Every structure is written in structure tokens, then in C-alpha cells.
């Protein structure tokens, strides 16, 4: 049916063939990465994924995978622990300087 969807900016993997269109990922994603689709959920803002893992934990199938605790999610956690200004998740390790 569909190919596996990935993006160079983060570790989010979406397998549309495994999606049952329940919409849980839409409900729990804090950055509106997903949107309703006719037969399956659509990934509309892949590069906005902060790799928190909420979508994976709430998906009833194996349609989603992510390495939680990397990328912007790691920056947010360290910012919360250390305090200070907004997390600096942009840098040379992030292609295209995509930020949280």
C-alpha cells in the first residue's frame, strides 16, 4: 500500500500499512505532526517531531516508532533540569537548522 515514511531531521518512522486510523497520534502529539486522513493518518509536519514518544506509546499497532530522548526532546529535558532560556536544539548536528 504505502512506503515507510522517515525524515532526515529526526528518528520518527511511520508505517502507513500498519495504521488503523484511530487518531490517537493526532490527539497526543504536542506539535501537530499528524493530521486526519481518509484511510490512514497523514504525517504533515514530520520535521516538527520532538521525539517525545507520546505517539508511539499511544499507537495500538506498530505504525509508529521513534528513538525517544534524542534530538529536541533531549534538549527540552536538559533545559528543564538546568533551567534557563528556551532549549538550543538547533546546531550543526541538525540539518537545515530545524528547531523545536
Secondary structure by P-SEA (a helix, b strand, c coil): cccbbbbccccbbbcccccccccccccccccccccccccbbbbcccccccccccccccccccccccccccaaaaaaaaaaaacccccccccccccccccc
